[in-house]
Amino acid sequence: MNASPFRPVRFLRPHLAVLVAALALASCRGEQPPAREAPAEVSVVELKAEPVVVADLLPGRVSAYRVAEIRPQVGGIIRHQLFRQGGDVAADEPLFQIDSAVFAAEKAMAAAALQRAESVLGRADIQVRRIEALLKTQAASQQAHDDAVAMRAQAAADVARSRATLERRQLDLGFATIRSPIAGRIDQALVTEGALVAVGGTLPLAIVQQIDRVYVDLRQPARRLDELRELARTGNRDDGPAVEILSADGEAYPVTGKLLFSGIAVDPGTSEVLVRVEVQNPGHVLLPGMFVRARLPREKHPDALLVPLQAVRRDGNGTARVALVAADSRVRLHKVETGVEIDGRVVVKSGLGEGDRVIVEGQDRVRSGAPVKPVPWRAEQFADAEPLR
């Protein structure tokens, strides 16, 4: 029996239907546009110019503004201690009382001697006037007149000497009460009642220190001498940079100081000069001998641009770059020149301008020219870091 010529067509018809459906599906898939990738979210900070003072953190020691060693000007027995140890004393306040009986007696003797000398002077003056009257009538000789004038002059000298002796004895009596030459805080008494003190002793009776303002002595390299002189000159003005005083643990004291001067001698061993800072100390928070640290201004930038440290990346050549978000919300890489680091931020000397939006977090997820979604960066609380010297 012969095969029908239409049989192969019936056999291929199902396969053609499947092929057409597949081609149609492929055609539909080819016409669908690819899905767009969402812009990456990045944290940015907008740069604003701000005044910045670059400072060095230096160790130093506190010393009193004035120190007075209490010493006797006359010798004797200490009868009374007139102050509270560790308390505040005023200028000219009595501190010790030496037995004054001997000085009072010597003053009385000097007063009697002065009275006697004045009496002799009075009698000599009367004698001169009497001889002058007799000389007019030639009842007395010129020699007698000259002798009387000489005696009067000698009596006048005795009066002057007796008066000076009385003043000296009066001073000794006053020195029996030992007073504070300055106002300040007094340490412990180094002698007690009943002690015999003498002029020129090796130890003072007590020490008074003025600490309502103090000095902080620092040391700086001699190569910075010109900068220190300029800082000292500007520090005397009201708008001069203030010196911040910190504890050994880095806590700031509620006081500030000003640079007074730098030393004129360089230590040959360390090549350093002494720098003295005057600090107002009304609450007596700083005490003589304390170890402190001072943040000494070095540079002043009135309009500095600062970016967080993590925003700056360096390539293999050490070139610093930052990623910016341009006006079209796309990433642009900029080469910058950086300066000193201050509390987790770095000063940008060139390459950026005020108003630029710098990517702080997320720059590792984007490339140059890529669109991004900028969000404000929340600055973390920076730890206190020492500025670079």
ABEGO torsion letter per residue (X at the ends): XBBBAAAAAAAAAAAAAAAAAAAAAAAAAAABBBBBBBBBBBBBBBBBBBBBBBBBBBBBBBBBABBBBBBBABBEBBABBABBBGBBBBBGBBABBBBAAAAAAAAAAAAAAAAAAAAAAAAAAAAAAAAAAAAAAGABBAAAAAAAAAAAAAAAAAAAAAAAAAAAAAAAAAAABBBBABBEBBBBBABBBGBBBBBGBABBABBBBBAABBBBBBBBBAAAAAAAAAAAAAAABAABBBBBBBBAAGBBBABBBBBABBBABBBAAAGBBBBBBBBBBAAGABBBGBBBBBBBBABBBABBBBBBAAABBBBAAGBBBBBBBBAAGBBBBBBBBBBBBBGGBBBBABGBBBGBBBBABGAAABBBGBBBBBBBBBBBBBBBBBBBX
